[in-house]
Amino acid sequence: MEALQQVIKDEKLKSLYICDLGLSKKTQDEFIDIMKTLRKNKVSITYIDHHDIDPNVVKSLQKLKVKVIHDINECTTVQVYNAFKSKLNEHATFVATCAAITDYMEDRPLGSKLLQMYDRQFALISATVLTYNIVGHQKEPDYLLYLVEELAESKFPHDIPNTFEFAQIQVEKLSQMIAKVKAGMKTMKNLGYMEITDAGASGAVNFVMGLSGKDVGVAYKERVDHGIYAVSVRGSKNCKVHLGKIVNILATDLGGSGGGHNRACGAVIPKPKIKKFITELNKKIK
């Protein structure tokens, strides 16, 4: 929301594309207000997402003449490709394929068609290398823009300097996480959970889920300077509930925010409420 508030101040802005935002109950009203202001300023807006969105929010955006492209069954990047493929080069199919793999959505109708265009192992290793480079440089926007520029020039990950070497460093860090998760994770009836202190929660959460033997894993890391926990939640294929919807409501009720996909989502939870968040989440998983 802070970034969007800054966008309002750009008097030269004519068109805006917002992708993969993942609105929550805490942010959706402010988001609509920002869209109202931008539309009054004659800014053309396209919003593309695959996260669960309140139908009333979609209606409000459409009333404002915001173009909404929304399908929870396809990766956001695949939807971007599908909407603008007439303006994109052939390499865009590769970028969309990698995104679908990373989002665990390469088995969906559009995603699976894209994957068929490439050797499966080539696509899998390329998606993995890109993911590790993006995750490992999350706080370096200049590097992320550099990656965008390289991909826009139709380069594959193996054509971009040092991507495989950096991915190897990330893999080594993750392999060290396995022993730590085995030693430090705890379980409840329906989930496994663990506080992470020396890595990102999103990198550890799949290990927590897998090693706990539960259908849901929760990993959380304290953001000391903000007084909150950054939380990652993952569900196995056997998970029968929509985790994104549950986390959205639960996080908002506890004074935080959150949401996401049916089996992969995240939240920001005030530090004193983290135990209650885990306990309540455990109750809502059947």
C-alpha positions as CSV (number, residue, x, y, z in Angstrom):
1,M,0.0,0.0,0.0
2,E,2.9,2.4,0.7
3,A,4.2,1.8,-2.8
4,L,0.8,2.5,-4.3
5,Q,0.5,5.7,-2.3
6,Q,3.7,6.9,-3.9
7,V,2.3,6.1,-7.3
8,I,-0.6,8.6,-6.7
9,K,2.0,11.4,-6.5
10,D,3.3,10.7,-10.1
11,E,1.5,13.4,-12.1
12,K,2.9,12.0,-15.4
13,L,1.4,8.5,-14.9
14,K,-0.9,7.5,-17.7
15,S,-1.2,3.7,-17.3
16,L,-0.6,1.3,-14.5
17,Y,-0.3,-2.5,-14.3
18,I,-0.7,-4.2,-11.0
19,C,0.1,-7.9,-10.8
20,D,-0.1,-10.7,-8.2
21,L,-0.9,-8.4,-5.4
22,G,-2.8,-10.7,-3.1
23,L,-5.2,-8.3,-1.4
24,S,-6.3,-9.0,2.2
25,K,-9.3,-7.9,4.2
26,K,-7.0,-5.4,5.9
27,T,-5.7,-3.8,2.6
28,Q,-8.6,-4.1,0.2
29,D,-10.6,-1.0,1.2
30,E,-7.5,1.2,1.0
31,F,-6.6,-0.4,-2.3
32,I,-10.1,0.6,-3.8
33,D,-9.6,4.1,-2.5
34,I,-6.3,4.4,-4.2
35,M,-7.8,3.1,-7.4
36,K,-10.6,5.7,-7.2
37,T,-8.0,8.5,-6.9
38,L,-6.0,7.2,-9.8
39,R,-9.0,6.8,-12.0
40,K,-10.0,10.4,-11.2
41,N,-6.6,11.3,-12.4
42,K,-7.4,9.6,-15.7
43,V,-4.9,6.8,-15.2
44,S,-5.7,3.6,-17.1
45,I,-5.4,0.6,-14.7
46,T,-5.1,-3.2,-15.4
47,Y,-5.1,-5.5,-12.4
48,I,-4.1,-9.1,-12.9
49,D,-4.1,-11.7,-10.0
50,H,-4.8,-15.3,-9.1
51,H,-5.1,-14.9,-5.4
52,D,-8.5,-15.3,-3.8
53,I,-10.3,-11.9,-3.9
54,D,-13.6,-10.8,-2.3
55,P,-16.2,-10.7,-5.2
56,N,-17.4,-7.3,-3.9
57,V,-13.8,-6.0,-4.4
58,V,-13.9,-7.2,-8.1
59,K,-17.2,-5.5,-8.6
60,S,-16.0,-2.2,-7.1
61,L,-12.9,-2.2,-9.3
62,Q,-15.0,-3.0,-12.4
63,K,-17.3,-0.1,-11.6
64,L,-14.3,2.2,-11.5
65,K,-13.4,0.9,-15.1
66,V,-10.3,-0.9,-13.8
67,K,-9.7,-3.8,-16.1
68,V,-9.6,-6.9,-13.9
69,I,-8.1,-10.2,-15.1
70,H,-8.6,-12.7,-12.3
71,D,-8.5,-16.5,-12.3
72,I,-7.5,-18.5,-9.2
73,N,-6.8,-21.5,-11.4
74,E,-3.9,-20.1,-13.3
75,C,-0.6,-18.5,-12.3
76,T,-0.6,-14.7,-12.6
77,T,2.3,-14.7,-15.0
78,V,0.5,-17.1,-17.3
79,Q,-2.5,-14.8,-17.2
80,V,-0.3,-11.9,-18.1
81,Y,1.2,-13.9,-21.0
82,N,-2.3,-15.0,-22.2
83,A,-3.6,-11.4,-22.1
84,F,-0.7,-9.8,-23.9
85,K,0.8,-12.6,-26.0
86,S,0.2,-10.7,-29.3
87,K,2.6,-8.0,-28.0
88,L,5.2,-10.4,-26.6
89,N,8.1,-12.3,-28.2
90,E,8.3,-16.1,-28.3
91,H,10.6,-16.1,-25.2
92,A,7.7,-14.9,-23.1
93,T,6.3,-18.5,-23.2
94,F,9.5,-19.7,-21.4
95,V,9.1,-17.0,-18.7
96,A,5.5,-17.9,-18.1
97,T,6.3,-21.6,-18.0
98,C,8.9,-21.0,-15.3
99,A,6.5,-18.9,-13.3
100,A,3.8,-21.7,-13.5
101,I,6.3,-24.3,-12.2
102,T,7.4,-22.0,-9.3
103,D,3.7,-21.4,-8.4
104,Y,3.0,-25.2,-8.5
105,M,0.5,-24.5,-11.3
106,E,2.1,-26.1,-14.3
107,D,-0.7,-28.7,-14.3
108,R,-3.4,-26.2,-15.0
109,P,-5.0,-25.9,-18.5
110,L,-2.9,-22.9,-19.8
111,G,0.2,-23.8,-17.7
112,S,0.4,-27.4,-18.9
113,K,0.1,-26.3,-22.6
114,L,3.1,-23.9,-22.1
115,L,5.1,-26.6,-20.3
116,Q,4.6,-29.0,-23.3
117,M,6.6,-26.6,-25.4
118,Y,9.8,-27.3,-23.5
119,D,11.8,-30.3,-22.3
120,R,10.4,-30.8,-18.8
121,Q,13.8,-31.1,-17.0
122,F,15.1,-28.0,-18.8
123,A,12.1,-26.0,-17.7
124,L,12.3,-27.4,-14.1
125,I,16.0,-26.5,-13.6
126,S,15.6,-23.1,-15.3
127,A,12.6,-22.3,-13.0
128,T,14.5,-23.4,-9.9
129,V,17.6,-21.3,-10.8
130,L,15.5,-18.2,-11.5
131,T,13.5,-18.7,-8.2
132,Y,16.7,-19.0,-6.1
133,N,18.2,-15.9,-7.7
134,I,15.0,-13.9,-7.1
135,V,14.5,-15.1,-3.5
136,G,18.2,-14.5,-2.7
137,H,18.1,-11.0,-4.0
138,Q,14.7,-9.9,-2.6
139,K,16.1,-6.8,-1.0
140,E,18.1,-5.8,-4.1
141,P,15.7,-4.1,-6.6
142,D,18.5,-3.2,-9.0
143,Y,19.5,-6.9,-9.4
144,L,15.8,-7.9,-9.9
145,L,15.4,-5.3,-12.6
146,Y,18.6,-6.6,-14.2
147,L,17.0,-10.0,-14.3
148,V,13.9,-8.6,-15.9
149,E,16.0,-6.9,-18.6
150,E,18.0,-10.1,-19.3
151,L,14.8,-12.2,-19.6
152,A,13.3,-9.5,-21.8
153,E,16.3,-9.9,-24.1
154,S,15.3,-13.5,-24.6
155,K,18.0,-15.0,-22.4
156,F,17.8,-18.2,-20.5
157,P,19.1,-18.5,-16.9
158,H,22.2,-20.3,-18.1
159,D,22.9,-17.3,-20.4
160,I,22.9,-14.9,-17.4
161,P,26.2,-14.6,-15.5
162,N,26.5,-16.3,-12.1
163,T,22.9,-17.5,-11.9
164,F,23.7,-21.1,-11.5
165,E,26.6,-20.4,-9.1
166,F,24.3,-18.3,-6.9
167,A,21.6,-20.9,-7.0
168,Q,24.1,-23.4,-5.7
169,I,24.8,-21.2,-2.7
170,Q,21.1,-21.1,-2.0
171,V,20.8,-24.8,-2.3
172,E,23.6,-25.3,0.3
173,K,21.8,-23.0,2.7
174,L,18.6,-24.9,2.3
175,S,20.3,-28.3,2.8
176,Q,21.6,-27.0,6.2
177,M,18.0,-26.1,7.1
178,I,16.9,-29.8,7.1
179,A,18.8,-30.7,10.2
180,K,17.7,-27.5,11.9
181,V,14.0,-28.2,11.1
182,K,14.3,-31.8,12.4
183,A,15.7,-30.5,15.7
184,G,13.5,-27.5,16.2
185,M,10.0,-28.1,14.7
186,K,6.9,-28.7,16.8
187,T,3.6,-30.3,15.9
188,M,-0.1,-29.9,16.7
189,K,-2.9,-32.2,15.5
190,N,-3.1,-30.8,12.0
191,L,0.1,-28.9,11.4
192,G,3.8,-28.6,12.0
193,Y,5.4,-25.3,12.9
194,M,8.7,-23.7,13.7
195,E,10.3,-20.3,14.3
196,I,13.1,-19.5,11.9
197,T,16.0,-17.3,13.2
198,D,18.8,-17.4,10.6
199,A,17.0,-17.8,7.2
200,G,13.8,-16.8,5.4
201,A,10.6,-18.5,6.6
202,S,9.5,-19.2,3.0
203,G,12.6,-21.2,2.4
204,A,12.0,-23.5,5.4
205,V,8.3,-24.0,5.4
206,N,8.2,-26.9,2.9
207,F,10.7,-28.7,5.1
208,V,8.5,-28.1,8.1
209,M,5.5,-29.5,6.3
210,G,7.3,-32.5,4.9
211,L,9.3,-33.5,7.9
212,S,6.4,-33.1,10.3
213,G,4.3,-35.6,8.5
214,K,1.4,-33.1,8.6
215,D,-0.6,-31.7,5.7
216,V,0.2,-28.1,6.7
217,G,3.5,-26.5,7.6
218,V,4.0,-23.1,9.3
219,A,7.3,-21.2,9.5
220,Y,7.7,-17.8,11.0
221,K,10.5,-15.3,11.4
222,E,10.6,-12.2,13.7
223,R,11.0,-8.8,12.1
224,V,12.5,-7.2,15.2
225,D,12.3,-3.6,13.9
226,H,8.6,-3.9,13.2
227,G,7.3,-6.0,16.1
228,I,5.8,-8.6,13.9
229,Y,6.3,-12.1,12.6
230,A,6.5,-12.8,8.9
231,V,4.7,-16.1,8.4
232,S,4.7,-18.6,5.6
233,V,2.1,-21.4,5.3
234,R,2.1,-24.4,3.0
235,G,-0.3,-27.3,2.4
236,S,0.2,-30.7,0.8
237,K,-2.0,-32.0,-2.0
238,N,-4.0,-33.7,0.8
239,C,-4.9,-30.4,2.4
240,K,-8.7,-30.0,1.9
241,V,-9.1,-26.4,3.0
242,H,-8.2,-23.1,1.2
243,L,-5.4,-21.9,3.4
244,G,-5.3,-18.5,1.7
245,K,-8.9,-17.7,2.7
246,I,-8.4,-19.0,6.3
247,V,-5.2,-17.1,6.8
248,N,-6.7,-13.9,5.4
249,I,-9.5,-13.8,7.9
250,L,-7.5,-15.1,10.8
251,A,-4.6,-12.7,10.3
252,T,-7.0,-9.7,10.0
253,D,-8.8,-10.7,13.2
254,L,-5.5,-10.7,15.0
255,G,-4.5,-7.3,13.8
256,G,-2.3,-8.4,11.0
257,S,-2.8,-9.2,7.3
258,G,-2.4,-12.2,5.0
259,G,-3.8,-14.5,2.4
260,G,-2.7,-16.2,-0.8
261,H,-3.3,-19.4,-2.7
262,N,-5.2,-22.5,-1.5
263,R,-2.0,-24.4,-0.5
264,A,0.6,-21.6,-0.3
265,C,0.1,-18.3,1.5
266,G,1.6,-15.9,4.0
267,A,0.8,-13.4,6.7
268,V,2.1,-10.7,8.9
269,I,1.2,-11.3,12.6
270,P,1.8,-9.0,15.6
271,K,4.4,-10.6,17.8
272,P,2.2,-11.2,20.8
273,K,-0.4,-13.0,18.7
274,I,1.7,-15.6,16.9
275,K,0.9,-18.5,19.3
276,K,-2.8,-17.7,19.0
277,F,-2.5,-17.6,15.2
278,I,-1.0,-21.1,15.1
279,T,-3.5,-22.5,17.6
280,E,-6.5,-21.1,15.7
281,L,-5.1,-22.2,12.3
282,N,-4.7,-25.7,13.7
283,K,-8.4,-25.7,14.7
284,K,-9.6,-24.5,11.3
285,I,-7.7,-27.3,9.4
286,K,-9.9,-30.3,9.2
